[in-house]
């Protein structure tokens, strides 16, 4: 079963690269996310080595994969807005709103996604849901605010859990919150962001995906809003 899931993710990543291939050019800036499906896309990028201007990455882990293969990774501050951002999701609904952050890179992912002209989400069909919320919402917090933010999430009906031993690439801590009612993800994303001490949260509704590459009965397809 695990091999089948890996093969599906690899096929989705390959389809995403095929979709992008005709759109890439020497002045193109490409944003790369984090996670297992994105890693397969990185492998496609390594194999094909397209002629593009720059690559920016949402995590130290993705940067290492790219650099170990000889691809240069630039800082977002130095290159401006990416033309495309490719990343996975922990959950995605019919409106292409998402929950992300299972890998803890949510803040940098959200920054690059928001800066990018087009956000392409790549994932297997198990991530597609009608209503977001079965997967916990990760909240990156300034360490001194962790307990305060957790109490505020209890008030909102959530069940927060400290991600013990994890430190984000930004030096912060993560709270994973279950049992949230996310019928209107955009509103809840903003509510969480307004809690002092929150750096970012894993609801991607204000900046949702523009395009989804996902498998349907084992065959990858491209869906656009």
Secondary structure as UniProt FT lines:
FT   HELIX           2..21
FT   TURN            22..23
FT   TURN            26..27
FT   STRAND          29..32
FT   HELIX           36..48
FT   STRAND          54..57
FT   HELIX           60..68
FT   TURN            69..70
FT   HELIX           76..79
FT   STRAND          84..87
FT   STRAND          91..92
FT   TURN            94..95
FT   STRAND          98..99
FT   TURN            102..103
FT   HELIX           106..115
FT   STRAND          118..123
FT   HELIX           125..127
FT   STRAND          137..141
FT   HELIX           143..145
FT   HELIX           146..155
FT   TURN            156..157
FT   STRAND          159..162
FT   TURN            164..165
FT   TURN            169..170
FT   STRAND          173..178
FT   TURN            183..184
FT   HELIX           185..193
FT   TURN            196..197
FT   STRAND          198..201
FT   STRAND          203..204
FT   TURN            206..207
FT   STRAND          211..216
FT   TURN            217..218
FT   STRAND          219..224
//
